[in-house]
């Protein structure tokens, strides 16, 4: 018996994607890293804060959108070679942009006194982080997309989803020693140290460890596949209210399974564990169901217009926010006569937000919201001009 597929447009997907990108920019750009409300901090290692849900929300929606874009390859019997080509071309572009953002401004701004210029350049690139947020998006998108195209049928993709989460767990457990989920002993870190070396890893956990490293692309693909299956569920329901019911049901089930699994496999964003995939995916399903009901069924689209606009140019806004943070938050700087070091963004924070609200979490958050607003307004302008910049 054939399944009827709906081709209705879901504005909720654009809105949720836009809200997610806004959240990613918000948590990456506080006024002061020392003045942040607890919900806007990542969990130290184990556990999950609202901030830890932002990135998997985006990866999930990448998978959901993939279910719509891939449908034509299956329905129109289009060349699968073309499908794989487009998938890998886009993944490579996103990865390259992510690396270039890490490398920017591409040469050291100040030459070391004991080195020539070219020796300084070599040192500069020998210490650049290879992976990052965009690189994780690229690798998870490529692997998740490959599995979706290869397996084709939703039932097989569901089994593929289960397989990647169990495979990731097995690798962590089998090769992680006595403390497979510890900060120093986990196999994800061991693998990255072997493949990339300590100089090319993130140092934010007090030691070389990359939360967007090689091993996590497997479970990251699981997040993409979970979103893909949600997209299939949305498309196969003629009535949007039926899609909402399905998403709520699976969302609650995923939350429960993630919490039960966490008894044996901790919920950890840095390791992107399978329990974390289910837990974060459960929340994404519930949020997506809520927005489909509110926006696509109840017609409250106007309430969320800024996020809709941002959701149509999400990666462009994210990359531009990173460039602006580097240029006006690090590269351009000066020192006043009293020895105070300033960048344009730090000057703005101190002389506007701290001056009005104080050097506290409220002032820091207000600055972050202002920063998000800049790129939201730009996204609205692009939307008005009907310009979509795709990565």
Secondary structure, DSSP 8 states (H G I E B T S, - for coil): ----------HHHHHHHHHHHHHHHHHH--S-TTS--GGGS--SSSB--TTHHHHHHHHHHHHHHHHHHHHHHHHTT--HHHHHHHHHHHHHHHHHHHHHHHHTTSS-SS--TTS-HHHHHHHHHTT-----HHHHHHHHHHHHHHHHHHH-SHHHHHHHHHHHHHHHHHHHHHHSGGGTTSTTT-HHHHHHHHHT-GGGS--TTSSS--TTSSTHHHHHHHHHHHHHHHHHHHHH-SSHHHHHHHHHHHHHHHHHHHHHHTTTS--BTTTT-HHHHHHHHHHHHHHHHHHIIIIIIT--GGGGHHHHHHHHSHHHHHHHHHHHHHIIIIISEEE-TT--EEEHHHHHIIIIIIHHH-SSHHHHHHHHHHHHHHHHHHHHHHHHTT-----
